[in-house]
Amino acid sequence: MAIEKVREYFETLGIADRIMEFEVSSATVELAAEAAGTEPARICKTLSFQKPEGGCILIQTAGDTKVNNGKFKKQFGFKAKMLTAEAVLEYTGHAVGGVCAFAVDNEDVDIYADVSMQRFDTVFPACGSSNSAIELTCQELMEYSKAAGWIDVCKIPEEE
C-alpha cells in the first residue's frame, strides 16, 4: 500500500507519528477537510499533469484553487493536460484520492508547490491513501516532498 511507503519515508524523517488515519474517506478536498477538522482551502491537493516528452508534473496546491491554463502554459511552455487515474498510479505509486508528492521515487516526475498554500501556516496533504493526511508547515511540505520550487499557476477563488 502507498501509505506504508509514505510511512516508511516519514519514519526516516522522524515524523511518521504525525500521520493521521481517518475512519472516513478523505479522498476529496471536502471530505479531507471534514476528516481533518479544517477548512477546505487548507487541504493540499496534488494535481498531476502529463509532460509532452513523457513523465509528469505534480503540483501541490491549496484545496480551493483551480489551475489557470494561461499561467500553467507560461510556466511550463505547454498546455495543461491532466493524467488518467491509471497514469497517476503508474508514475507516483499513489491512487487517485490519496495522491501525494511523498515517497515518489520516479525520475520522470517533477514536483512543485503552488504559492496559493503560502496563505496558511499549515496545510494538510494526503499520505498515500484515501483516508490519511498530515499537517505540515509550507516549509516542511517543500522539504519533505522534495519540490523543485514554488510556482504560481493557480487561481484563488477571490481572484476570479
Secondary structure per residue as TSV (DSSP state, phi and psi in degrees):
chain	resnum	aa	ss	phi	psi
A	1	M	-	360.0	144.5
A	2	A	H	-63.2	-34.4
A	3	I	H	-63.3	-33.3
A	4	E	H	-67.1	-37.6
A	5	K	H	-64.1	-42.4
A	6	V	H	-66.4	-42.2
A	7	R	H	-60.3	-44.0
A	8	E	H	-61.0	-43.4
A	9	Y	H	-62.3	-46.2
A	10	F	H	-66.5	-28.5
A	11	E	H	-61.7	-37.7
A	12	T	H	-66.1	-22.6
A	13	L	H	-96.4	-7.1
A	14	G	T	76.7	23.3
A	15	I	-	-123.8	10.3
A	16	A	G	-58.0	-30.5
A	17	D	G	-69.9	-10.2
A	18	R	G	-87.3	-9.4
A	19	I	-	-65.1	132.7
A	20	M	E	-104.4	126.6
A	21	E	E	-113.3	130.5
A	22	F	-	-103.9	154.3
A	23	E	S	-78.4	-12.9
A	24	V	S	-119.1	166.0
A	25	S	-	-68.9	143.8
A	26	S	-	-125.7	31.6
A	27	A	-	-75.2	-16.3
A	28	T	S	-121.7	165.2
A	29	V	H	-57.1	-46.4
A	30	E	H	-63.7	-45.3
A	31	L	H	-65.6	-40.0
A	32	A	H	-64.1	-41.8
A	33	A	H	-62.8	-43.3
A	34	E	H	-63.7	-45.7
A	35	A	H	-64.7	-40.0
A	36	A	H	-85.1	-9.7
A	37	G	T	71.0	40.9
A	38	T	S	-137.7	178.0
A	39	E	-	-81.6	148.9
A	40	P	G	-55.1	-35.3
A	41	A	G	-60.5	-28.3
A	42	R	G	-83.5	-2.3
A	43	I	E	-77.8	127.4
A	44	C	E	-89.1	104.8
A	45	K	E	-92.3	144.6
A	46	T	E	-111.4	113.2
A	47	L	E	-99.5	145.7
A	48	S	E	-123.6	133.1
A	49	F	E	-129.0	143.4
A	50	Q	E	-75.6	132.7
A	51	K	-	-88.3	139.7
A	52	P	T	-57.5	-34.7
A	53	E	T	-87.1	6.5
A	54	G	S	102.9	157.5
A	55	G	S	87.0	-174.2
A	56	C	E	-147.5	166.4
A	57	I	E	-116.6	129.4
A	58	L	E	-103.8	129.3
A	59	I	E	-119.7	118.6
A	60	Q	E	-87.9	126.6
A	61	T	E	-144.4	162.4
A	62	A	E	-65.3	149.2
A	63	G	T	-63.7	-19.3
A	64	D	T	-98.3	8.5
A	65	T	-	-100.3	166.2
A	66	K	E	-132.1	148.7
A	67	V	E	-69.4	133.9
A	68	N	-	-93.3	114.4
A	69	N	H	-58.6	-38.9
A	70	G	H	-64.2	-45.2
A	71	K	H	-64.4	-40.3
A	72	F	H	-61.3	-48.8
A	73	K	H	-63.4	-39.0
A	74	K	H	-63.9	-39.8
A	75	Q	H	-70.1	-45.2
A	76	F	H	-109.0	-16.2
A	77	G	S	84.2	11.9
A	78	F	S	-151.3	164.3
A	79	K	-	-74.3	140.3
A	80	A	-	-67.0	126.2
A	81	K	-	-136.1	113.8
A	82	M	B	-66.4	149.0
A	83	L	-	-77.6	156.9
A	84	T	-	-73.8	162.5
A	85	A	H	-58.9	-38.4
A	86	E	H	-64.9	-42.8
A	87	A	H	-67.3	-37.1
A	88	V	H	-58.3	-48.7
A	89	L	H	-62.2	-42.7
A	90	E	H	-61.6	-46.6
A	91	Y	H	-75.8	-40.1
A	92	T	H	-102.5	-24.3
A	93	G	S	82.9	2.3
A	94	H	-	-116.9	138.2
A	95	A	-	-84.1	151.8
A	96	V	T	-54.0	135.7
A	97	G	T	105.4	-21.4
A	98	G	S	-137.5	15.6
A	99	V	-	-63.4	133.6
A	100	C	-	-146.4	170.9
A	101	A	S	-100.7	20.8
A	102	F	S	-101.0	142.3
A	103	A	S	58.0	36.3
A	104	V	-	-95.8	103.8
A	105	D	-	-104.3	66.2
A	106	N	-	-139.7	115.6
A	107	E	T	-67.3	-12.1
A	108	D	T	-87.3	5.2
A	109	V	E	-111.7	122.2
A	110	D	E	-103.1	134.6
A	111	I	E	-117.2	133.3
A	112	Y	E	-135.7	164.3
A	113	A	E	-125.6	134.1
A	114	D	E	-84.8	142.0
A	115	V	G	-62.2	-14.2
A	116	S	G	-57.8	-25.2
A	117	M	G	-79.2	-17.0
A	118	Q	G	-69.3	-4.8
A	119	R	G	-70.4	-15.5
A	120	F	S	-118.6	148.8
A	121	D	S	-69.1	-40.2
A	122	T	E	-136.8	155.6
A	123	V	E	-133.1	169.1
A	124	F	E	-126.6	88.3
A	125	P	E	-81.5	159.0
A	126	A	-	-69.8	167.8
A	127	C	-	-124.7	31.5
A	128	G	S	98.4	0.5
A	129	S	S	-137.2	166.8
A	130	S	T	-86.0	15.8
A	131	N	T	-146.0	41.2
A	132	S	E	-143.3	160.2
A	133	A	E	-163.8	168.6
A	134	I	-	-144.1	139.8
A	135	E	-	-91.2	122.1
A	136	L	E	-132.1	149.9
A	137	T	E	-72.3	163.9
A	138	C	H	-61.9	-36.7
A	139	Q	H	-65.0	-42.7
A	140	E	H	-63.0	-41.8
A	141	L	H	-57.3	-48.1
A	142	M	H	-59.7	-47.9
A	143	E	H	-66.1	-49.9
A	144	Y	H	-74.0	-26.7
A	145	S	H	-87.5	-7.8
A	146	K	T	56.5	39.7
A	147	A	-	-65.4	144.5
A	148	A	-	-72.9	-22.1
A	149	G	-	163.6	175.6
A	150	W	E	-84.6	136.1
A	151	I	E	-130.9	166.5
A	152	D	-	-126.5	88.1
A	153	V	-	-124.8	5.7
A	154	C	E	-117.3	159.8
A	155	K	E	-113.9	136.3
A	156	I	-	-89.4	141.5
A	157	P	G	-48.5	-39.8
A	158	E	G	-71.2	-10.6
A	159	E	G	-83.3	-13.0
A	160	E	-	-76.8	360.0
